[in-house]
Structure formats: structure tokens, C-alpha cells
Amino acid sequence: MLYFAFKFHCSLPVLFYLCASLGYAQLVSTESPSGDSNQSGINNKVIRIIKPGIFDLQASDYVIRMRTWGVSFPERGQPGYDKAITFSEKSLLTTTPKIKVKRVFDENNFKVVTVGINQGRTDFATECITLGVGWHNEKETGRFGPFILAQLKAKRANHGIWQTGFNYNSERLFLQKPQPSLPSAYLRSNQMLPQISFWVTSFGKIHRPGCSFYERGRGSLMAKPNGTDCRICGGRKGK
């Protein structure tokens, strides 16, 4: 550098300027790749399946535990649990799902979310219900239409949990085969044999006690109804 300066009669200020410029260029070229590598980490990926429908999502600086909205699953030791946990692992683990928050936190401090898989083209909860891996949590969704239809398809096809006949929750009577019950409000004291009160919807569909559509929507109770029998519970004939 000194030889270059003296040969071309460069002044000392020019020499210092050249050295400073070269040093700055070296600083930029060495720092830029390291800065890029720090931002190439894995973000928003599912790193752990805790239970069917419950998973840990790795965000940029922290891990968030999430629960899938609107679907319930068998507990450990119950029929269908192994299939449910396997399906959750295959569908979610190491993927980057499309997340939409439904509740910030539930009673277990889980963030309740909808989960889009296959690049957001498929809803994870709907897929679980359709395949009989889980069932529709009506209490949480308020009878969400797409989940109702998915569950009807699963029950008709006898998929997954609907093959077991196991009562996963004593409060969810529709998990069992419909059994006739005898509403005391419609029993007459002078009758020797009680009668079954069928629920007849405004569309003329007949549902027997124990059916998931019994006393749902608009309709009325009748002992001798006229209409079309429900395909699920059998209506007047039963199953």
C-alpha cells in the first residue's frame, strides 16, 4: 500500500482514506452472513404432541401449549386412544400449521385454536371427527354446522370410536346406541304401560329418546307421530 502511494504520489490523507474504506468493506462482508444465520431458525412448528389434540408449538422465542377447538378424544387407556394419538402425531408433528385463536386460555391454561393442516386446506378437527378419531364437542362449539355433518358421516360409516360402543363420557348419551327413555312429564297416572314420546321436527323427522337430535331445534313431542324415521336412531322402529 505504501509503495502504491509513493509511486502514484498519493498524499497521506488519501492513503488513510483507502485503508479505512478497505477495512469497512471487510467488516460488512464478515458480519452479514452471521446475521442471516441467526434468523434462519425454525419458527411456529409443532415440536411435541402431549395428548390427542393437545400440542406444543415452537414460536420464535417461546413454546406455546395449544388445544384443538371443538373436538374431544379418548383418554389414555380407553378404546381408540392409540389411534387418536398416532393420527395427531402424523398430522401435526414437525409441521407448520395454520393457527387461529378461538380462546386465549381455557381452564387448563391451554390456548384454544383451530388448526389448518396440508397448507391450510384441511381443518384438523373436522378431519378427526370425520374419521371417527374424536367426536364433536357440542358444548364448546354451540353445535357448529361442519362438525355436526362430519360426525353424522362418521356415525353412518361406523368409523373409529363409533365401532366400539364405549361410553367415553356419561354425559354424552349420543355416544351410546339410542335407548328408549320414559319422560315422566308425559306419563299418565292411569296408564298401566308407559308410552314413548317421539320428537317430531318441523321438517317431519321422527327421533326417539336418546337420539342426538331429540328435542333439538323446532318440533314437538308425540306418542304416535307421522313423518320420516331418523336414519340414526331408527325413529318409531328403533335400531
Phi and psi restraints in degrees (value plus and minus 20) as a CYANA .aco file:
   2 LEU   PHI     -85.7   -45.7
   2 LEU   PSI     -61.0   -21.0
   3 TYR   PHI     -80.5   -40.5
   3 TYR   PSI     -62.8   -22.8
   4 PHE   PHI     -82.0   -42.0
   4 PHE   PSI     -60.1   -20.1
   5 ALA   PHI     -88.4   -48.4
   5 ALA   PSI     -64.9   -24.9
   6 PHE   PHI     -91.3   -51.3
   6 PHE   PSI     -55.4   -15.4
   7 LYS   PHI     -84.2   -44.2
   7 LYS   PSI     -60.8   -20.8
   8 PHE   PHI    -120.2   -80.2
   8 PHE   PSI      -5.7    34.3
   9 HIS   PHI      37.4    77.4
   9 HIS   PSI      21.6    61.6
  10 CYS   PHI     -98.7   -58.7
  10 CYS   PSI     123.7   163.7
  11 SER   PHI     -98.9   -58.9
  11 SER   PSI     143.8   183.8
  12 LEU   PHI     -82.5   -42.5
  12 LEU   PSI     -59.8   -19.8
  13 PRO   PHI     -79.8   -39.8
  13 PRO   PSI     -58.0   -18.0
  14 VAL   PHI     -85.2   -45.2
  14 VAL   PSI     -60.1   -20.1
  15 LEU   PHI     -81.2   -41.2
  15 LEU   PSI     -65.8   -25.8
  16 PHE   PHI     -82.7   -42.7
  16 PHE   PSI     -57.2   -17.2
  17 TYR   PHI     -83.8   -43.8
  17 TYR   PSI     -62.1   -22.1
  18 LEU   PHI     -84.7   -44.7
  18 LEU   PSI     -63.1   -23.1
  19 CYS   PHI     -83.3   -43.3
  19 CYS   PSI     -64.1   -24.1
  20 ALA   PHI     -84.4   -44.4
  20 ALA   PSI     -57.9   -17.9
  21 SER   PHI     -85.6   -45.6
  21 SER   PSI     -62.5   -22.5
  22 LEU   PHI     -85.7   -45.7
  22 LEU   PSI     -58.7   -18.7
  23 GLY   PHI     -85.6   -45.6
  23 GLY   PSI     -59.4   -19.4
  24 TYR   PHI     -85.2   -45.2
  24 TYR   PSI     -60.1   -20.1
  25 ALA   PHI     -82.7   -42.7
  25 ALA   PSI     -58.9   -18.9
  26 GLN   PHI     -85.7   -45.7
  26 GLN   PSI     -57.8   -17.8
  27 LEU   PHI     -83.7   -43.7
  27 LEU   PSI     -63.9   -23.9
  28 VAL   PHI     -86.2   -46.2
  28 VAL   PSI     -62.5   -22.5
  29 SER   PHI     -89.6   -49.6
  29 SER   PSI     -46.4    -6.4
  30 THR   PHI    -108.7   -68.7
  30 THR   PSI     -48.3    -8.3
  31 GLU   PHI    -107.0   -67.0
  31 GLU   PSI     -49.9    -9.9
  32 SER   PHI     -81.4   -41.4
  32 SER   PSI     -66.1   -26.1
  33 PRO   PHI     -83.2   -43.2
  33 PRO   PSI     -59.1   -19.1
  34 SER   PHI     -85.5   -45.5
  34 SER   PSI     -56.9   -16.9
  35 GLY   PHI     -84.5   -44.5
  35 GLY   PSI     -57.3   -17.3
  36 ASP   PHI     -88.4   -48.4
  36 ASP   PSI     -57.8   -17.8
  37 SER   PHI     -88.1   -48.1
  37 SER   PSI     -48.6    -8.6
  38 ASN   PHI     -89.4   -49.4
  38 ASN   PSI     -41.1    -1.1
  39 GLN   PHI    -123.8   -83.8
  39 GLN   PSI      -7.0    33.0
  40 SER   PHI    -120.7   -80.7
  40 SER   PSI      -1.4    38.6
  41 GLY   PHI     -91.7   -51.7
  41 GLY   PSI     148.7   188.7
  42 ILE   PHI    -104.1   -64.1
  42 ILE   PSI     101.1   141.1
  43 ASN   PHI    -139.4   -99.4
  43 ASN   PSI     125.0   165.0
  44 ASN   PHI      37.9    77.9
  44 ASN   PSI      22.3    62.3
  45 LYS   PHI    -133.2   -93.2
  45 LYS   PSI     127.9   167.9
  46 VAL   PHI     -96.5   -56.5
  46 VAL   PSI     100.3   140.3
  47 ILE   PHI    -129.2   -89.2
  47 ILE   PSI     -32.4     7.6
  48 ARG   PHI    -178.5  -138.5
  48 ARG   PSI     117.4   157.4
  49 ILE   PHI    -124.4   -84.4
  49 ILE   PSI      95.9   135.9
  50 ILE   PHI    -102.4   -62.4
  50 ILE   PSI     -71.8   -31.8
  51 LYS   PHI    -166.8  -126.8
  51 LYS   PSI     149.5   189.5
  52 PRO   PHI     -75.0   -35.0
  52 PRO   PSI     102.0   142.0
  53 GLY   PHI      64.0   104.0
  53 GLY   PSI     -24.7    15.3
  54 ILE   PHI    -139.7   -99.7
  54 ILE   PSI     107.2   147.2
  55 PHE   PHI    -169.2  -129.2
  55 PHE   PSI     143.6   183.6
  56 ASP   PHI    -123.8   -83.8
  56 ASP   PSI     109.6   149.6
  57 LEU   PHI    -129.1   -89.1
  57 LEU   PSI     104.8   144.8
  58 GLN   PHI    -103.8   -63.8
  58 GLN   PSI      92.2   132.2
  59 ALA   PHI    -112.7   -72.7
  59 ALA   PSI    -188.5  -148.5
  60 SER   PHI     -82.5   -42.5
  60 SER   PSI     -65.9   -25.9
  61 ASP   PHI    -144.4  -104.4
  61 ASP   PSI     -15.7    24.3
  62 TYR   PHI    -177.4  -137.4
  62 TYR   PSI     148.9   188.9
  63 VAL   PHI    -132.1   -92.1
  63 VAL   PSI     112.4   152.4
  64 ILE   PHI    -135.5   -95.5
  64 ILE   PSI     109.8   149.8
  65 ARG   PHI    -111.0   -71.0
  65 ARG   PSI     107.2   147.2
  66 MET   PHI    -146.7  -106.7
  66 MET   PSI     134.3   174.3
  67 ARG   PHI    -146.8  -106.8
  67 ARG   PSI     118.7   158.7
  68 THR   PHI     -93.3   -53.3
  68 THR   PSI     110.7   150.7
  69 TRP   PHI     -96.1   -56.1
  69 TRP   PSI     116.1   156.1
  70 GLY   PHI      64.4   104.4
  70 GLY   PSI     -13.4    26.6
  71 VAL   PHI    -157.6  -117.6
  71 VAL   PSI     119.1   159.1
  72 SER   PHI    -134.9   -94.9
  72 SER   PSI     136.2   176.2
  73 PHE   PHI    -152.9  -112.9
  73 PHE   PSI     140.0   180.0
  74 PRO   PHI     -81.3   -41.3
  74 PRO   PSI     128.2   168.2
  75 GLU   PHI    -103.6   -63.6
  75 GLU   PSI     145.6   185.6
  76 ARG   PHI     -78.0   -38.0
  76 ARG   PSI     112.0   152.0
  77 GLY   PHI      74.0   114.0
  77 GLY   PSI     -33.4     6.6
  78 GLN   PHI    -110.9   -70.9
  78 GLN   PSI     134.9   174.9
  79 PRO   PHI     -78.2   -38.2
  79 PRO   PSI     113.5   153.5
  80 GLY   PHI      73.9   113.9
  80 GLY   PSI     -26.5    13.5
  81 TYR   PHI     -85.3   -45.3
  81 TYR   PSI     -66.2   -26.2
  82 ASP   PHI     -80.2   -40.2
  82 ASP   PSI     -61.6   -21.6
  83 LYS   PHI     -85.4   -45.4
  83 LYS   PSI     -58.6   -18.6
  84 ALA   PHI     -87.7   -47.7
  84 ALA   PSI     -63.0   -23.0
  85 ILE   PHI     -89.9   -49.9
  85 ILE   PSI     -56.2   -16.2
  86 THR   PHI     -85.8   -45.8
  86 THR   PSI     -62.3   -22.3
  87 PHE   PHI     -84.2   -44.2
  87 PHE   PSI     -59.5   -19.5
  88 SER   PHI     -83.7   -43.7
  88 SER   PSI     -62.1   -22.1
  89 GLU   PHI     -84.7   -44.7
  89 GLU   PSI     -65.3   -25.3
  90 LYS   PHI     -87.0   -47.0
  90 LYS   PSI     -53.6   -13.6
  91 SER   PHI    -104.3   -64.3
  91 SER   PSI     -50.8   -10.8
  92 LEU   PHI    -135.3   -95.3
  92 LEU   PSI     -55.3   -15.3
  93 LEU   PHI     -81.5   -41.5
  93 LEU   PSI     110.2   150.2
  94 THR   PHI      46.8    86.8
  94 THR   PSI      -9.1    30.9
  95 THR   PHI    -115.2   -75.2
  95 THR   PSI     148.7   188.7
  96 THR   PHI    -136.3   -96.3
  96 THR   PSI      64.3   104.3
  97 PRO   PHI     -96.4   -56.4
  97 PRO   PSI     143.8   183.8
  98 LYS   PHI    -107.8   -67.8
  98 LYS   PSI      96.3   136.3
  99 ILE   PHI    -128.3   -88.3
  99 ILE   PSI     114.7   154.7
 100 LYS   PHI    -152.9  -112.9
 100 LYS   PSI     103.9   143.9
 101 VAL   PHI     -98.7   -58.7
 101 VAL   PSI     107.7   147.7
 102 LYS   PHI    -119.7   -79.7
 102 LYS   PSI     -58.3   -18.3
 103 ARG   PHI    -158.4  -118.4
 103 ARG   PSI     118.4   158.4
 104 VAL   PHI     -83.1   -43.1
 104 VAL   PSI     -68.5   -28.5
 105 PHE   PHI    -168.8  -128.8
 105 PHE   PSI     122.7   162.7
 106 ASP   PHI    -117.6   -77.6
 106 ASP   PSI    -189.6  -149.6
 107 GLU   PHI     -86.5   -46.5
 107 GLU   PSI     -39.2     0.8
 108 ASN   PHI    -118.6   -78.6
 108 ASN   PSI      -8.7    31.3
 109 ASN   PHI      47.3    87.3
 109 ASN   PSI       6.6    46.6
 110 PHE   PHI    -115.1   -75.1
 110 PHE   PSI     122.7   162.7
 111 LYS   PHI    -101.0   -61.0
 111 LYS   PSI     102.5   142.5
 112 VAL   PHI    -111.4   -71.4
 112 VAL   PSI     104.1   144.1
 113 VAL   PHI    -159.6  -119.6
 113 VAL   PSI     139.4   179.4
 114 THR   PHI    -114.2   -74.2
 114 THR   PSI     125.4   165.4
 115 VAL   PHI    -144.1  -104.1
 115 VAL   PSI      97.3   137.3
 116 GLY   PHI    -117.8   -77.8
 116 GLY   PSI     103.5   143.5
 117 ILE   PHI    -131.8   -91.8
 117 ILE   PSI     154.2   194.2
 118 ASN   PHI      34.8    74.8
 118 ASN   PSI      32.3    72.3
 119 GLN   PHI      40.4    80.4
 119 GLN   PSI      12.6    52.6
 120 GLY   PHI      63.5   103.5
 120 GLY   PSI     -17.5    22.5
 121 ARG   PHI    -100.1   -60.1
 121 ARG   PSI     -40.0     0.0
 122 THR   PHI    -146.1  -106.1
 122 THR   PSI     115.8   155.8
 123 ASP   PHI    -107.7   -67.7
 123 ASP   PSI     105.0   145.0
 124 PHE   PHI     -81.4   -41.4
 124 PHE   PSI     -64.4   -24.4
 125 ALA   PHI     -83.6   -43.6
 125 ALA   PSI     -64.3   -24.3
 126 THR   PHI     -80.8   -40.8
 126 THR   PSI     -60.4   -20.4
 127 GLU   PHI     -84.6   -44.6
 127 GLU   PSI     -61.4   -21.4
 128 CYS   PHI     -82.1   -42.1
 128 CYS   PSI     -63.6   -23.6
 129 ILE   PHI     -88.1   -48.1
 129 ILE   PSI     -61.8   -21.8
 130 THR   PHI     -82.2   -42.2
 130 THR   PSI     -58.6   -18.6
 131 LEU   PHI    -106.3   -66.3
 131 LEU   PSI     -22.8    17.2
 132 GLY   PHI      55.5    95.5
 132 GLY   PSI      -1.7    38.3
 133 VAL   PHI     -95.1   -55.1
 133 VAL   PSI     -55.1   -15.1
 134 GLY   PHI    -159.7  -119.7
 134 GLY   PSI    -194.6  -154.6
 135 TRP   PHI    -153.6  -113.6
 135 TRP   PSI     140.5   180.5
 136 HIS   PHI     -89.0   -49.0
 136 HIS   PSI     104.5   144.5
 137 ASN   PHI    -109.2   -69.2
 137 ASN   PSI      66.0   106.0
 138 GLU   PHI     -84.7   -44.7
 138 GLU   PSI     -51.9   -11.9
 139 LYS   PHI     -82.9   -42.9
 139 LYS   PSI     -55.3   -15.3
 140 GLU   PHI    -101.4   -61.4
 140 GLU   PSI     -58.3   -18.3
 141 THR   PHI    -111.1   -71.1
 141 THR   PSI     -38.0     2.0
 142 GLY   PHI      50.0    90.0
 142 GLY   PSI      19.7    59.7
 143 ARG   PHI      40.9    80.9
 143 ARG   PSI      42.8    82.8
 144 PHE   PHI     -87.3   -47.3
 144 PHE   PSI     103.6   143.6
 145 GLY   PHI     -71.2   -31.2
 145 GLY   PSI     -74.3   -34.3
 146 PRO   PHI     -78.9   -38.9
 146 PRO   PSI     -54.1   -14.1
 147 PHE   PHI     -91.2   -51.2
 147 PHE   PSI     -56.5   -16.5
 148 ILE   PHI     -81.9   -41.9
 148 ILE   PSI     -65.9   -25.9
 149 LEU   PHI     -84.8   -44.8
 149 LEU   PSI     -60.6   -20.6
 150 ALA   PHI     -82.8   -42.8
 150 ALA   PSI     -59.0   -19.0
 151 GLN   PHI     -90.9   -50.9
 151 GLN   PSI     -56.6   -16.6
 152 LEU   PHI     -80.8   -40.8
 152 LEU   PSI     -61.4   -21.4
 153 LYS   PHI     -83.5   -43.5
 153 LYS   PSI     -62.3   -22.3
 154 ALA   PHI     -85.8   -45.8
 154 ALA   PSI     -59.8   -19.8
 155 LYS   PHI     -89.1   -49.1
 155 LYS   PSI     -59.6   -19.6
 156 ARG   PHI     -86.2   -46.2
 156 ARG   PSI     -58.1   -18.1
 157 ALA   PHI    -103.7   -63.7
 157 ALA   PSI     -25.3    14.7
 158 ASN   PHI      38.6    78.6
 158 ASN   PSI      26.2    66.2
 159 HIS   PHI    -104.7   -64.7
 159 HIS   PSI     127.7   167.7
 160 GLY   PHI      31.6    71.6
 160 GLY   PSI    -139.9   -99.9
 161 ILE   PHI     -82.9   -42.9
 161 ILE   PSI     -41.2    -1.2
 162 TRP   PHI     -95.7   -55.7
 162 TRP   PSI     -26.9    13.1
 163 GLN   PHI    -107.1   -67.1
 163 GLN   PSI     -41.3    -1.3
 164 THR   PHI    -100.2   -60.2
 164 THR   PSI     -53.1   -13.1
 165 GLY   PHI      51.6    91.6
 165 GLY   PSI      -8.0    32.0
 166 PHE   PHI    -104.2   -64.2
 166 PHE   PSI     117.4   157.4
 167 ASN   PHI    -109.2   -69.2
 167 ASN   PSI      76.8   116.8
 168 TYR   PHI     -90.3   -50.3
 168 TYR   PSI     -45.1    -5.1
 169 ASN   PHI    -169.7  -129.7
 169 ASN   PSI     100.3   140.3
 170 SER   PHI     -80.7   -40.7
 170 SER   PSI     -40.7    -0.7
 171 GLU   PHI    -101.3   -61.3
 171 GLU   PSI     -34.4     5.6
 172 ARG   PHI    -122.3   -82.3
 172 ARG   PSI      65.6   105.6
 173 LEU   PHI     -86.1   -46.1
 173 LEU   PSI     -44.2    -4.2
 174 PHE   PHI     -92.3   -52.3
 174 PHE   PSI     -28.9    11.1
 175 LEU   PHI     -95.2   -55.2
 175 LEU   PSI     -39.7     0.3
 176 GLN   PHI    -116.0   -76.0
 176 GLN   PSI     143.5   183.5
 177 LYS   PHI     -85.0   -45.0
 177 LYS   PSI     117.2   157.2
 178 PRO   PHI     -77.4   -37.4
 178 PRO   PSI     109.3   149.3
 179 GLN   PHI    -140.5  -100.5
 179 GLN   PSI     117.4   157.4
 180 PRO   PHI     -84.8   -44.8
 180 PRO   PSI     113.2   153.2
 181 SER   PHI    -137.7   -97.7
 181 SER   PSI     144.1   184.1
 182 LEU   PHI    -139.4   -99.4
 182 LEU   PSI      73.6   113.6
 183 PRO   PHI     -81.9   -41.9
 183 PRO   PSI     100.6   140.6
 184 SER   PHI     -85.3   -45.3
 184 SER   PSI     -46.0    -6.0
 185 ALA   PHI     -86.0   -46.0
 185 ALA   PSI     -39.7     0.3
 186 TYR   PHI    -133.3   -93.3
 186 TYR   PSI      -5.3    34.7
 187 LEU   PHI    -112.5   -72.5
 187 LEU   PSI     116.7   156.7
 188 ARG   PHI    -118.7   -78.7
 188 ARG   PSI     121.1   161.1
 189 SER   PHI     -86.1   -46.1
 189 SER   PSI     -46.0    -6.0
 190 ASN   PHI    -111.4   -71.4
 190 ASN   PSI     -14.8    25.2
 191 GLN   PHI    -111.2   -71.2
 191 GLN   PSI     112.9   152.9
 192 MET   PHI     -98.8   -58.8
 192 MET   PSI     -57.3   -17.3
 193 LEU   PHI    -135.1   -95.1
 193 LEU   PSI     105.7   145.7
 194 PRO   PHI     -90.6   -50.6
 194 PRO   PSI     134.2   174.2
 195 GLN   PHI    -130.6   -90.6
 195 GLN   PSI     130.4   170.4
 196 ILE   PHI    -106.5   -66.5
 196 ILE   PSI     113.7   153.7
 197 SER   PHI    -117.0   -77.0
 197 SER   PSI      97.1   137.1
 198 PHE   PHI    -111.2   -71.2
 198 PHE   PSI     128.4   168.4
 199 TRP   PHI    -117.0   -77.0
 199 TRP   PSI      99.4   139.4
 200 VAL   PHI    -130.4   -90.4
 200 VAL   PSI      97.3   137.3
 201 THR   PHI     -96.3   -56.3
 201 THR   PSI     150.5   190.5
 202 SER   PHI     -86.2   -46.2
 202 SER   PSI     -35.3     4.7
 203 PHE   PHI    -113.7   -73.7
 203 PHE   PSI     -18.6    21.4
 204 GLY   PHI      67.4   107.4
 204 GLY   PSI      -7.1    32.9
 205 LYS   PHI    -103.7   -63.7
 205 LYS   PSI     115.4   155.4
 206 ILE   PHI    -126.5   -86.5
 206 ILE   PSI     104.4   144.4
 207 HIS   PHI    -142.1  -102.1
 207 HIS   PSI     117.9   157.9
 208 ARG   PHI    -115.1   -75.1
 208 ARG   PSI     141.9   181.9
 209 PRO   PHI     -75.8   -35.8
 209 PRO   PSI     118.7   158.7
 210 GLY   PHI      79.8   119.8
 210 GLY   PSI     -35.3     4.7
 211 CYS   PHI     -94.2   -54.2
 211 CYS   PSI     127.9   167.9
 212 SER   PHI     -85.7   -45.7
 212 SER   PSI     -37.5     2.5
 213 PHE   PHI    -120.9   -80.9
 213 PHE   PSI     -13.8    26.2
 214 TYR   PHI     -86.8   -46.8
 214 TYR   PSI     104.0   144.0
 215 GLU   PHI      39.9    79.9
 215 GLU   PSI      14.4    54.4
 216 ARG   PHI    -127.2   -87.2
 216 ARG   PSI     117.3   157.3
 217 GLY   PHI      50.2    90.2
 217 GLY   PSI    -175.5  -135.5
 218 ARG   PHI    -107.9   -67.9
 218 ARG   PSI     118.4   158.4
 219 GLY   PHI     149.3   189.3
 219 GLY   PSI    -187.8  -147.8
 220 SER   PHI    -171.9  -131.9
 220 SER   PSI     138.0   178.0
 221 LEU   PHI    -110.2   -70.2
 221 LEU   PSI     113.3   153.3
 222 MET   PHI    -160.3  -120.3
 222 MET   PSI     122.4   162.4
 223 ALA   PHI    -101.3   -61.3
 223 ALA   PSI     -53.5   -13.5
 224 LYS   PHI    -149.0  -109.0
 224 LYS   PSI      61.2   101.2
 225 PRO   PHI    -102.8   -62.8
 225 PRO   PSI     141.5   181.5
 226 ASN   PHI    -144.6  -104.6
 226 ASN   PSI     112.5   152.5
 227 GLY   PHI     137.0   177.0
 227 GLY   PSI    -176.3  -136.3
 228 THR   PHI    -124.4   -84.4
 228 THR   PSI     109.0   149.0
 229 ASP   PHI     -89.8   -49.8
 229 ASP   PSI     123.7   163.7
 230 CYS   PHI     -85.9   -45.9
 230 CYS   PSI     117.9   157.9
 231 ARG   PHI     -93.9   -53.9
 231 ARG   PSI     -41.3    -1.3
 232 ILE   PHI    -104.5   -64.5
 232 ILE   PSI     -73.6   -33.6
 233 CYS   PHI    -113.3   -73.3
 233 CYS   PSI     -34.9     5.1
 234 GLY   PHI      73.3   113.3
 234 GLY   PSI     -28.4    11.6
 235 GLY   PHI      41.4    81.4
 235 GLY   PSI    -146.2  -106.2
 236 ARG   PHI     -88.1   -48.1
 236 ARG   PSI     -50.6   -10.6
 237 LYS   PHI    -104.1   -64.1
 237 LYS   PSI     -50.6   -10.6
 238 GLY   PHI      56.4    96.4
 238 GLY   PSI     155.2   195.2
